[in-house]
Amino acid sequence: MAAGEAGGIIRPVTPADHDAIWAILEPVLRAGETLAVDRAISRKEALALWLSPDRTVRVVEEDGALLGIFYVRANQPGGGNHVANAGYVTAAHATGRGVARRMCAASFDLARDLGFSAMQYNFVVSTNTRAVSLWTAMGFSTVGRSPAAFRHPAYGPVDTLIMHRAL
């Protein structure tokens, strides 16, 4: 591990993590720039969404502090349930340390362990250039674009991308 990269462990969520998870999620949700979630979502609703039973959730922890949270779930039910979907949020204090890259790589392993053969992100906000660049570097291809599908608080309507990769 190079200097400045995320260390620590990746582990399942416990109820004791809920306050730290909310501390990670709240600023991202309130900013409304990257996730298609109501900016006014309550703590209870956000935790219920991120920790819903259809998701396998993991956190990155280092020295007792959470650096990020991610989930893996089926992208679609039935005939689409062999393709995974995932979501990631990095704590503000941990950005630029490789946490998102580490979570993405760990989500591939988790998805394989859960029996998925591919991963697809359905709604990557095109102005989230750090994420688009990282997902591309992690082997994703942009397979679709939805024009003006996301109402960005600063830029107005922006495109979203559908990104896919085999596992």
C-alpha positions in Angstrom: 0.0 0.0 0.0 1.4 3.4 -1.0 1.5 6.4 1.3 -1.9 8.1 1.4 -3.8 5.0 0.3 -6.7 3.6 2.3 -5.8 0.9 4.7 -7.9 -0.7 7.3 -10.4 -3.4 6.9 -13.5 -4.1 4.9 -16.2 -5.6 7.0 -20.0 -6.0 7.3 -22.0 -3.2 8.9 -23.1 -3.4 12.6 -25.8 -1.4 14.3 -23.0 0.5 16.1 -22.0 1.9 12.7 -25.2 3.7 12.0 -24.1 7.1 13.4 -20.9 7.0 11.4 -22.7 5.8 8.3 -25.1 8.7 8.6 -22.1 11.1 9.0 -20.7 9.8 5.7 -24.0 9.8 3.8 -25.6 13.0 5.0 -23.3 15.5 3.3 -23.4 13.7 0.0 -27.2 13.3 0.1 -27.7 17.0 1.1 -25.4 18.2 -1.7 -27.5 16.3 -4.2 -24.8 16.2 -6.9 -24.2 12.5 -7.3 -27.0 10.3 -6.0 -30.6 10.1 -7.2 -32.0 10.5 -3.7 -34.3 13.2 -2.3 -31.9 15.8 -0.8 -34.3 16.1 2.2 -34.3 12.4 3.0 -34.3 11.8 6.7 -31.7 9.9 8.6 -34.1 7.0 9.2 -35.1 6.8 5.6 -31.5 7.0 4.3 -30.3 4.3 6.6 -33.3 2.1 5.7 -32.4 2.6 2.0 -28.7 2.0 2.3 -29.1 -0.9 4.7 -32.1 -2.5 3.1 -32.3 -6.3 3.1 -31.8 -6.6 -0.6 -28.3 -5.2 -0.3 -25.1 -6.7 1.0 -23.4 -3.8 2.7 -19.8 -3.3 3.7 -17.8 -0.5 5.3 -14.1 0.4 5.2 -12.8 1.0 8.7 -9.3 2.3 9.7 -8.2 2.9 13.2 -11.9 2.8 14.4 -13.1 5.4 11.9 -15.3 4.6 8.9 -13.8 5.7 5.6 -16.6 4.6 3.3 -19.7 2.5 2.8 -20.7 0.4 -0.2 -23.4 -2.2 -1.2 -23.9 -4.9 -3.8 -27.3 -6.0 -4.9 -29.0 -7.5 -7.9 -29.4 -4.9 -10.6 -32.8 -6.3 -11.6 -35.0 -9.2 -10.4 -35.7 -12.4 -12.3 -34.0 -12.6 -15.6 -31.6 -9.8 -14.7 -30.6 -11.1 -11.3 -27.2 -12.4 -12.5 -26.0 -8.8 -12.9 -25.0 -6.8 -9.8 -25.4 -3.2 -9.0 -23.4 -1.3 -6.4 -23.3 2.0 -4.7 -20.4 3.7 -2.9 -19.9 6.8 -0.7 -16.5 7.9 0.7 -16.3 9.9 3.9 -15.3 13.5 3.2 -12.2 13.2 5.3 -11.0 10.2 3.3 -11.4 11.4 -0.3 -8.3 11.2 -2.5 -6.9 8.3 -0.6 -8.0 5.4 -2.8 -11.1 4.5 -0.7 -13.5 4.4 -3.7 -11.1 2.3 -5.7 -10.7 -0.1 -2.8 -14.4 -0.3 -2.3 -15.0 -0.9 -6.1 -12.4 -3.7 -6.2 -13.9 -5.3 -3.0 -17.4 -5.0 -4.5 -16.2 -7.1 -7.5 -15.1 -9.9 -5.2 -18.2 -9.6 -3.1 -20.4 -9.7 -6.2 -18.6 -12.8 -7.5 -19.0 -14.5 -4.1 -22.7 -13.7 -4.3 -22.9 -15.4 -7.8 -23.1 -12.4 -10.1 -21.4 -12.5 -13.5 -21.4 -8.8 -14.3 -21.9 -5.4 -12.7 -23.9 -2.4 -14.0 -24.3 1.1 -12.8 -27.6 2.5 -14.1 -27.4 6.1 -13.2 -23.9 7.6 -13.1 -24.2 11.4 -13.1 -22.0 12.6 -16.0 -20.7 15.6 -14.1 -19.3 13.2 -11.4 -16.1 13.1 -13.4 -14.0 11.5 -10.6 -16.4 8.6 -10.5 -16.7 8.3 -14.3 -12.9 8.3 -14.6 -12.5 5.7 -11.8 -15.2 3.3 -13.1 -13.6 3.5 -16.5 -10.2 2.7 -15.0 -11.8 -0.2 -13.2 -12.9 -1.7 -16.5 -16.4 -0.3 -17.0 -17.6 0.7 -20.4 -20.3 3.3 -20.9 -23.0 1.4 -22.7 -25.7 4.1 -22.6 -26.5 7.7 -21.9 -29.8 9.2 -20.7 -30.0 12.9 -21.8 -30.8 15.4 -19.0 -31.9 12.6 -16.7 -30.5 14.2 -13.5 -31.3 17.6 -12.0 -28.0 18.8 -10.7 -28.3 21.6 -8.2 -25.6 23.7 -9.8 -25.7 22.7 -13.5 -29.3 22.0 -14.0 -30.3 18.9 -16.2 -27.3 16.7 -16.9 -26.9 13.4 -18.6 -26.5 10.1 -16.7 -24.5 7.1 -17.9 -25.1 3.4 -17.8 -21.8 1.7 -17.2 -21.2 -2.1 -17.4 -18.4 -4.6 -16.9 -18.1 -8.4 -16.8 -16.8 -9.9 -13.5 
